[in-house]
Amino acid sequence: MSLARPLAQLVAVAWSVGCTASAAKPMSAATPSAPLPAIVQAGDPVLRARAAELAPERIATPEIQELIDTMIATMRAAPGVGLAAPQIGVPLRVLVLEDRPDLMAKLTPAELQERERVELPVHVVINPVLRPIGGDTRTFFEGCLSVQGYAALVERHAEVEVTGLDRRGQPQTLRVRGWPARILQHEVDHLDGTLYVDRMRSRSFSTGDQARARFGGRPIAEILAEFPR
């Protein structure tokens, strides 16, 4: 399916049943040949519904491979570190992740260490099942491409394990901690109709510019002291 066709047709494909696998295009992060879809913003019902499981036999179809390529390209163009299919209006349990050095360039070494933020190669996870590892949690500012311009403090599990299928339909397990674990939890939430604002410390909610101006470079313990529970 060419992305020159309306995204609504891709949504229709997502809801269709009885679709059988056909010869797939090469399974790589190809650059879509048409303009990228807009990222759906908070208020759209697709962000508040549980996304549908994707039948494994459909993963290799050109439509799903095109969807994955489009998600990766949209995430990179935003730019962002993760994207779930509902964020481009497709109600399927598919997410993509990637964190690159250029996205961390403005953080100090202390901030990188405190957040346990490390390079994360591109991953595609289909039908993810998330399991927290231990009871350790971390709280940091978090934003979202579907809540543009804002940020808030959100508590997440420090380490998680996610099982699911890759873009070839093969089983995979990812066990990560620190910032990669935060990204995974954020994106799996999207597939369940949850936004970070549902989990935030509400009094910390602010524009991204305000958060950067007030708290950039400061240790998280000092920041949390301003927003006691």
C-alpha positions, -999 to +999 in steps of 0.1 A: +000+000+000+014+034-010+013+061+016+000+084-011-033+067-003-052+083+026-042+073+061-078+065+067-073+035+044-045+023+066-068+026+096-094+005+077-068-021+071-061-021+109-097-030+116-101-055+088-104-092+095-095-123+076-065-106+059-039-132+049-001-126+046+013-118+012+047-112-002+063-085+020+085-057+010+121-057+024+118-054+062+139-023+068+133+012+080+127+025+045+118+062+039+081+065+029+075+080-005+047+103+006+042+130+032+042+117+068+009+116+087+003+142+114+007+130+150-027+127+167-032+150+196-048+146+230-086+147+227-088+123+198-107+091+209-081+068+193-057+078+221-081+067+247-091+032+235-072-001+239-055-008+205-062-042+189-039-071+188-022-076+154-026-112+140+009-126+135+001-138+100-005-102+090+029-088+101+046-097+068+020-080+046+030-049+027+004-028+046+019-036+080+055-032+068+046+002+054+029+011+086+061+002+105+083+022+081+059+052+084+060+050+122+098+050+123+100+079+099+074+099+118+092+093+151+125+105+136+110+135+119+092+147+151+118+141+166+110+116+193+123+085+210+091+064+206+058+062+188+028+040+191+005+032+161-026+050+177-005+082+176-009+082+138-045+071+140-040+034+136-055+014+165-031-016+165-007-028+192+025-017+174+052+005+188+087+017+177+116+030+198+149+047+192+171+070+212+202+085+195+231+106+207+219+137+189+187+136+209+208+137+241+232+163+231+218+191+253+220+170+285+249+173+308+269+142+318+253+143+352+218+144+337+226+114+314+240+094+344+211+103+367+185+093+340+204+063+329+199+075+294+218+055+268+217+050+231+189+027+221+189+012+185+156+012+167+132-015+179+098-026+167+075-044+192+042-059+182+016-070+207+039-061+237+034-075+272+052-055+298+064-068+332+081-046+359+113-060+373+115-054+410+098-025+429+124+003+422+110+034+406+123+067+392+106+100+387+116+125+359+100+150+336+083+134+306+067+148+275+047+133+246+044+139+209+006+137+214+006+164+241+028+188+223+045+216+242+040+203+278+059+182+303+053+168+339+070+146+364+060+110+360+070+080+382+079+048+363+094+015+370+132+016+369+135-017+350+111-036+329+109-066+306+088-066+274+079-096+253+063-095+219+070-100+182+095-081+160+087-068+125+094-103+111+069-119+134+096-135+155+094-136+193+116-112+212+123-101+247+137-067+258+149-062+293+159-026+299+163-001+327+166+036+331+155+058+302+148+030+278+125+014+304+107+048+306+102+050+269+088+014+267+064+021+295+052+053+279+046+037+246+029+006+260+006+030+279-004+045+246-016+011+234-038+008+265-054+043+260-033+059+287-014+092+285+014+104+308-010+131+321-029+102+338+002+094+358+018+128+364+023+148+395-003+173+385+013+203+401+044+198+380+025+201+347+040+230+327+050+240+293+082+223+281+099+257+279+091+265+315+103+231+327+136+235+308+141+271+321+133+262+358+148+227+361+173+222+334+206+209+348+192+205+384+194+172+402+161+153+403+161+152+442+161+190+443+133+192+417+111+166+435+114+186+467+094+214+450+065+189+443+059+168+474+031+143+471 
